[in-house]
C-alpha cells in the first residue's frame, strides 16, 4: 500500500464560457483565481485555476472553457459531484447567497452525518458544500464571502461507477481506507491527509455511461509532496499493471496520468513548485501566463481568447 498520497490536489472540468465560469467561481463562490493560462494541448483554450490565496493543493478547481462545447451527459464512469468544505453553521448563509445569485439546483440534505448543500455550476456541474467539523485550513477572504462561511478547500469527490469494486481496491492501494458505507456509497479516506482527503464511490450497475462535455469533470488529481514521491507512486502503479504516462511538466506541478478500472482519469500531481513560480502572490491570476512552448503565440492568443474581466 502506498503512503505518498496526501489527498486531492485539484479537480479539472470543462466549461462552455470562460467569462461565466470566471464569474461563478470568483463572485458566486468567492474563490480566488490563482492562474490564467492556456491548455497545453489546445492553446486557443484557457486553463483557469481557482482556489485559496496561493492555490494550496486540495483547494484548486480548474477549468478548460471550450467555446460552444456541447453539454455533458451525466452517468457512470465519472466524477459526479465535487464537494467543498465550509464551516459549521454556514449553510444558511450559502442558501441566501445562492438565492440572490440565481444559482440553480440548490437543495439541503445530510450524508454520513454531515449537513450538505447541493448546487449546480454554470454548465450543470454537480457541486455540494459540506459543513466539515474541525477544518482549520485558511480561506480566501477577499472574494466577498465572510470568514465564518468561506470555502476552505475540497471536502471530497464522489465517483459514479457501474462497478466500484476495482476502483475501491485501487484507492486502497493508494493509501485510502474505508471510513463508512451508506446504501450504494462507500466512503474512503486518508489519515494525515491535506484536508481534501475523502473519496466517495457510488455503485450504479444499470446507469448509462457518462458523455463528457461542458459541466463534466475531465480528471481528478491526487497530491504528492515532490517529484521523488511521484516517481515512487508511478513505479508502484506500473508494477501493478496500470498504464501510466511519463512525468509531464505542467509549469506549476509535475503530473502523471492513468485511467482507472471504472473509467475515471486519475492524475498524481506534485505540490511543487506552486502557482507563485511566475507571479507574485499578491497578483496571482491577473496576467495571462503561457507555457514556454506557446509564448510565441501570445499576440494571437491575447486577441483570440475571450476577455473574462467585467
C-alpha positions as CSV (number, residue, x, y, z in Angstrom):
1,X,0.0,0.0,0.0
2,X,1.3,3.5,-0.9
3,X,1.8,6.2,1.7
4,X,2.8,9.1,-0.6
5,X,-0.7,10.4,-1.5
6,X,-1.8,13.4,0.6
7,X,-5.4,13.9,-0.6
8,X,-6.7,15.7,-3.6
9,X,-4.6,18.2,-5.5
10,X,-7.1,19.6,-8.0
11,X,-10.2,18.8,-10.0
12,X,-10.3,19.8,-13.6
13,X,-13.6,20.2,-15.5
14,X,-14.8,21.6,-18.8
15,X,-17.0,24.7,-19.4
16,X,-18.7,26.4,-22.4
17,X,-18.0,30.0,-21.5
18,X,-14.8,31.5,-19.9
19,X,-16.4,34.7,-18.6
20,X,-19.4,33.0,-17.0
21,X,-17.1,30.3,-15.5
22,X,-14.8,33.0,-14.0
23,X,-17.8,34.9,-12.6
24,X,-19.2,31.9,-11.0
25,X,-16.1,30.8,-9.1
26,X,-14.7,34.2,-8.2
27,X,-18.0,36.1,-7.5
28,X,-20.7,33.5,-6.6
29,X,-18.3,31.1,-4.7
30,X,-15.8,33.8,-3.6
31,X,-12.7,31.8,-4.6
32,X,-9.5,33.4,-5.9
33,X,-8.5,33.0,-9.5
34,X,-4.9,31.9,-9.0
35,X,-3.8,31.3,-12.6
36,X,-4.9,32.4,-16.0
37,X,-3.1,30.3,-18.6
38,X,-4.0,28.0,-21.5
39,X,-4.5,24.4,-22.2
40,X,-1.1,22.8,-23.0
41,X,-2.6,20.7,-25.9
42,X,-5.1,23.4,-27.2
43,X,-3.5,26.8,-26.5
44,X,-6.5,28.6,-28.0
45,X,-8.5,27.5,-24.9
46,X,-8.0,28.9,-21.4
47,X,-6.9,26.9,-18.4
48,X,-8.3,28.7,-15.4
49,X,-7.5,27.9,-11.8
50,X,-9.5,28.9,-8.7
51,X,-8.6,28.2,-5.1
52,X,-7.4,29.8,-1.8
53,X,-4.9,32.6,-1.6
54,X,-2.0,30.7,-3.0
55,X,-3.7,27.8,-4.7
56,X,-2.9,25.3,-2.0
57,X,-3.2,21.7,-3.2
58,X,-6.6,20.4,-2.1
59,X,-8.3,23.8,-2.8
60,X,-7.9,24.2,-6.6
61,X,-10.7,23.8,-9.1
62,X,-9.6,24.2,-12.7
63,X,-11.4,24.6,-16.0
64,X,-11.0,24.3,-19.7
65,X,-13.6,26.6,-21.2
66,X,-14.1,25.3,-24.7
67,X,-16.3,27.8,-26.6
68,X,-19.5,26.1,-27.9
69,X,-18.8,22.7,-26.4
70,X,-21.9,20.5,-26.1
71,X,-23.2,20.0,-22.6
72,X,-22.1,16.8,-20.9
73,X,-24.5,13.9,-20.1
74,X,-24.2,12.6,-16.5
75,X,-23.8,8.9,-16.0
76,X,-21.4,6.2,-14.8
77,X,-17.7,6.4,-15.2
78,X,-17.1,9.9,-14.0
79,X,-16.7,12.2,-11.0
80,X,-20.3,13.1,-10.3
81,X,-20.0,15.6,-7.5
82,X,-17.2,17.8,-6.3
83,X,-17.6,18.8,-2.7
84,X,-16.2,21.9,-0.9
85,X,-15.7,22.2,2.8
86,X,-17.3,25.2,4.7
87,X,-17.5,26.0,8.4
88,X,-20.2,24.5,10.6
89,X,-23.3,26.7,10.7
90,X,-22.7,28.4,7.4
91,X,-25.1,26.6,5.0
92,X,-27.9,29.1,5.8
93,X,-25.6,31.9,4.6
94,X,-24.9,30.0,1.4
95,X,-28.6,29.3,0.8
96,X,-29.3,33.0,0.9
97,X,-26.3,33.9,-1.2
98,X,-27.2,31.3,-3.9
99,X,-30.8,32.6,-3.9
100,X,-29.6,36.2,-4.5
101,X,-27.2,35.0,-7.2
102,X,-29.6,32.8,-9.0
103,X,-27.6,29.6,-8.5
104,X,-29.6,26.5,-9.7
105,X,-30.2,23.1,-8.2
106,X,-29.9,24.2,-4.5
107,X,-31.1,21.5,-2.0
108,X,-30.3,20.6,1.5
109,X,-29.6,17.1,2.7
110,X,-27.4,15.1,5.2
111,X,-24.9,12.5,4.3
112,X,-22.6,10.5,6.6
113,X,-23.7,12.6,9.5
114,X,-22.7,15.9,7.7
115,X,-25.0,18.7,6.6
116,X,-24.8,19.2,2.9
117,X,-26.0,21.8,0.4
118,X,-26.1,20.6,-3.3
119,X,-26.0,23.1,-6.1
120,X,-25.3,23.3,-9.9
121,X,-22.4,25.0,-11.6
122,X,-22.9,27.2,-14.7
123,X,-23.0,24.2,-17.0
124,X,-24.9,21.9,-14.7
125,X,-21.8,20.7,-12.9
126,X,-22.6,18.7,-9.8
127,X,-21.3,20.5,-6.6
128,X,-22.0,20.5,-2.9
129,X,-20.9,22.3,0.2
130,X,-20.5,20.3,3.4
131,X,-20.2,21.7,6.9
132,X,-17.0,20.0,7.9
133,X,-16.0,19.7,11.6
134,X,-12.5,20.8,12.5
135,X,-11.3,22.0,9.1
136,X,-8.6,24.5,10.1
137,X,-7.5,25.4,6.6
138,X,-7.3,29.1,5.8
139,X,-9.9,30.5,3.5
140,X,-9.6,33.2,0.8
141,X,-11.5,36.1,2.4
142,X,-11.2,38.8,-0.3
143,X,-13.8,37.3,-2.6
144,X,-16.9,38.7,-0.9
145,X,-17.6,35.8,1.4
146,X,-17.1,36.3,5.2
147,X,-14.5,34.3,7.0
148,X,-17.1,32.3,9.0
149,X,-18.6,31.0,5.8
150,X,-15.8,31.0,3.2
151,X,-14.8,27.8,1.4
152,X,-11.8,26.1,3.0
153,X,-10.9,23.8,0.0
154,X,-12.2,20.5,-1.2
155,X,-14.0,18.2,1.2
156,X,-14.4,15.2,-1.2
157,X,-15.2,14.0,-4.6
158,X,-17.8,11.4,-5.5
159,X,-17.3,8.9,-8.3
160,X,-20.2,7.3,-10.1
161,X,-19.3,3.8,-11.3
162,X,-21.2,0.8,-12.7
163,X,-18.9,-1.4,-10.7
164,X,-17.0,0.3,-7.9
165,X,-15.0,-2.8,-6.7
166,X,-11.8,-2.5,-8.7
167,X,-11.6,1.3,-8.2
168,X,-12.1,0.9,-4.5
169,X,-9.2,-1.6,-4.4
170,X,-7.1,0.8,-6.4
171,X,-7.8,3.7,-3.9
172,X,-7.0,1.4,-1.0
173,X,-3.7,0.6,-2.7
174,X,-3.1,4.3,-3.0
175,X,-3.5,4.6,0.8
176,X,-7.2,5.2,1.3
177,X,-9.2,3.2,3.9
178,X,-12.9,2.5,4.2
179,X,-14.4,5.0,6.5
180,X,-18.1,4.2,6.2
181,X,-20.9,2.8,4.0
182,X,-24.4,4.1,3.3
183,X,-26.6,2.4,0.8
184,X,-24.8,2.2,-2.5
185,X,-22.0,4.5,-1.4
186,X,-18.7,3.6,0.2
187,X,-16.7,6.4,1.8
188,X,-12.9,6.1,1.7
189,X,-10.5,8.5,3.5
190,X,-6.9,9.2,4.2
191,X,-5.3,9.6,7.7
192,X,-2.9,12.6,7.9
193,X,-4.2,14.0,4.6
194,X,-4.3,17.6,3.5
195,X,-8.0,18.1,4.4
196,X,-9.2,17.2,1.0
197,X,-8.8,13.5,1.8
198,X,-12.2,11.8,1.2
199,X,-13.5,9.9,-1.9
200,X,-17.0,8.5,-2.2
201,X,-17.8,5.7,-4.6
202,X,-21.4,5.3,-5.7
203,X,-22.1,2.0,-7.5
204,X,-24.8,2.3,-10.2
205,X,-24.9,-1.0,-12.1
206,X,-27.6,0.0,-14.5
207,X,-26.6,3.6,-15.2
208,X,-25.8,4.7,-18.8
209,X,-22.2,5.8,-19.3
210,X,-21.5,9.5,-19.0
211,X,-20.7,11.5,-22.1
212,X,-18.2,14.3,-21.4
213,X,-18.9,17.9,-22.3
214,X,-19.5,21.2,-20.6
215,X,-20.1,20.6,-16.9
216,X,-18.1,17.3,-16.8
217,X,-15.1,16.6,-14.8
218,X,-12.2,15.9,-17.1
219,X,-9.9,14.4,-14.5
220,X,-9.2,14.3,-10.7
221,X,-5.7,14.8,-9.3
222,X,-4.1,13.5,-6.2
223,X,-1.3,15.3,-4.3
224,X,2.2,14.1,-3.5
225,X,4.9,16.3,-1.9
226,X,7.5,16.2,-4.6
227,X,8.9,14.5,-7.8
228,X,10.7,11.8,-5.9
229,X,7.4,10.7,-4.2
230,X,5.7,10.9,-7.6
231,X,8.2,8.6,-9.2
232,X,7.7,6.1,-6.3
233,X,3.9,6.2,-7.0
234,X,4.4,5.8,-10.7
235,X,6.6,2.8,-10.3
236,X,4.2,1.1,-7.9
237,X,1.2,1.7,-10.2
238,X,3.1,0.4,-13.2
239,X,4.3,-2.6,-11.2
240,X,0.6,-3.5,-10.6
241,X,-0.3,-3.3,-14.2
242,X,-1.5,0.3,-14.7
243,X,-0.7,2.2,-17.8
244,X,0.8,5.4,-16.5
245,X,2.1,8.3,-18.6
246,X,5.6,9.7,-18.3
247,X,6.1,12.6,-16.0
248,X,4.8,15.8,-17.7
249,X,5.8,19.3,-16.7
250,X,2.7,21.4,-16.2
251,X,4.7,24.5,-15.1
252,X,3.0,24.7,-11.6
253,X,3.3,21.0,-10.8
254,X,4.5,17.8,-12.4
255,X,1.9,15.3,-13.5
256,X,1.3,11.7,-14.3
257,X,-2.0,10.2,-15.6
258,X,-3.7,6.9,-15.8
259,X,-7.2,5.6,-16.4
260,X,-8.9,3.8,-13.6
261,X,-10.9,0.5,-13.9
262,X,-14.1,2.4,-13.6
263,X,-13.2,4.8,-16.4
264,X,-12.2,7.9,-14.5
265,X,-9.0,9.6,-15.4
266,X,-6.7,10.0,-12.4
267,X,-3.7,12.3,-12.1
268,X,-1.0,12.4,-9.5
269,X,0.5,15.9,-9.2
270,X,3.3,17.3,-7.1
271,X,2.8,20.1,-4.6
272,X,5.9,21.8,-6.1
273,X,6.7,24.3,-7.5
274,X,3.4,26.1,-6.9
275,X,1.4,28.9,-8.6
276,X,3.8,31.6,-7.4
277,X,6.7,30.4,-9.5
278,X,5.9,33.0,-12.2
279,X,3.8,35.6,-10.3
280,X,4.0,37.4,-7.1
281,X,1.4,36.1,-4.6
282,X,-0.3,39.5,-4.5
283,X,-1.0,39.3,-8.2
284,X,-1.8,35.6,-8.8
285,X,-4.2,35.0,-11.7
286,X,-4.0,38.6,-13.1
287,X,-1.8,38.3,-16.1
288,X,-2.1,35.7,-19.0
289,X,0.7,33.2,-18.4
290,X,1.7,31.0,-21.2
291,X,3.6,27.7,-21.3
292,X,7.1,28.3,-22.7
293,X,6.3,26.4,-25.9
294,X,3.3,28.7,-26.6
295,X,4.9,32.0,-25.7
296,X,5.4,32.8,-29.4
297,X,1.6,32.7,-29.8
298,X,1.0,35.5,-27.2
299,X,0.0,38.2,-29.7
300,X,-2.5,35.8,-31.4
301,X,-3.9,34.4,-28.2
302,X,-4.4,37.7,-26.5
303,X,-6.6,38.7,-29.4
304,X,-8.4,35.4,-29.7
305,X,-9.1,34.5,-26.1
306,X,-12.4,35.8,-24.6
307,X,-11.9,38.7,-22.1
308,X,-13.0,37.4,-18.8
309,X,-13.0,40.6,-16.7
310,X,-16.1,42.8,-16.4
